[in-house]
Each structure stands twice: as structure tokens, then as C-alpha cells.
């Protein structure tokens, strides 16, 4: 069974607004390697639509920076599973709708994806964490205090204990940390 890894950029104060991060080539290469290691992507509808509105165009843009274009092309080729009760049609290549009971559907998807799933949707990840389905966390903490919402795992109870497995520091000051749930 593959691991379900939650990966996201977050500010020092826990804000997970994608516009608040330092999106440089080094960080994008880090996420590209992380995606390369996963068997598939997992998104909630909102995050999927945000990604769908931007990355397919970057994949085809010869003027896009190399790291951005590489990420976009690999993302386009990667299987993408979307949890949505409202959307049924997906034009982006290799996209599949997750149906049924969330716990059962994601557990079955983990079984069918031995290289694991990478999820980066804050709302979906909160639901997955409440069900105890997230195995690892890859948080890139940016040296920014955003001072606004949305915040990561807001209102989660009870608290969860994690074990730090690895830390990578980028020149930008971003710290990429890898945690595993303590069972």
C-alpha cells in the first residue's frame, strides 16, 4: 500500500494561501522531485480547479521558466484524482473522479498506488487527517508572516504527534520539513 503524503507551502503563522510563498526554481525543483516519486496526485475540487486553470498553459508555453515548465509537464502526465461531489467532467488529461465513501475510496486508491499519493489540498487534507489517512507531511515553511487565512488544519482536534524525518534548507530561507505520523 502506498503512502498518502500531504505536501504544501505554509507561512510561519500557518497561512496556506498559495500567493504568499516564495516560488523560485529551487523550490519548484523540490516539488517536482517529490511529485516524481509519487504514483498519483490527489486534489479537492477547489485546488484542482486552481491547478487546472494555470498549469496546462505553462506546460505548453515555450517562454515559461524551465523549472515551471518541467513541473507543469510532469503534472500534466501524472494521474490526478479529484474528490468532488459537484464536478463530474474533467478536461485535463489523466484526471479521475474519486467517488463514494471518502475513507473507503482513499484506502482503495492507496492500495492501487504502491508509489503513493501526493495531496496538496488544504480542505481535503483536513478531512483526510480527521480520518487518519495521511501518512507523511511535507511542509515547506516560508519565512513570511501572512497575517490572514486560510490556515492549515484550523480547528483540528485532537492534536496529532509527528516525528521529524528530514529537513532541507533553501537559499530563500524556506525550510522543507518531512514528518511522519507517530502511531
C-alpha positions, 0 to 999 in steps of 0.5 A: 500500500502506498503512502498518502503524503500531504505536501504544501507551502505554509507561512510561519503563522500557518497561512496556506494561501498559495500567493504568499510563498516564495516560488523560485526554481529551487523550490519548484525543483523540490516539488517536482522531485517529490511529485516524481516519486509519487504514483498519483496526485490527489486534489479537492475540487477547489485546488484542482480547479486552481491547478487546472486553470494555470498549469496546462498553459505553462506546460505548453508555453515555450517562454515559461521558466524551465523549472515551471515548465518541467513541473507543469509537464510532469503534472500534466502526465501524472494521474490526478484524482479529484474528490468532488461531489459537484464536478463530474467532467474533467478536461485535463488529461489523466484526471479521475473522479474519486467517488463514494465513501471518502475513507473507503475510496482513499484506502482503495486508491492507496492500495492501487498506488504502491508509489503513493499519493501526493495531496496538496489540498488544504480542505481535503487534507483536513478531512483526510487527517480527521480520518487518519489517512495521511501518512507523511507531511511535507511542509515547506515553511516560508519565512513570511508572516501572512497575517490572514487565512486560510490556515492549515488544519484550523480547528483540528482536534485532537492534536496529532504527534509527528516525528521529524524525518528530514529537513532541507534548507533553501537559499530563500530561507524556506525550510522543507520539513518531512514528518511522519505520523507517530502511531 
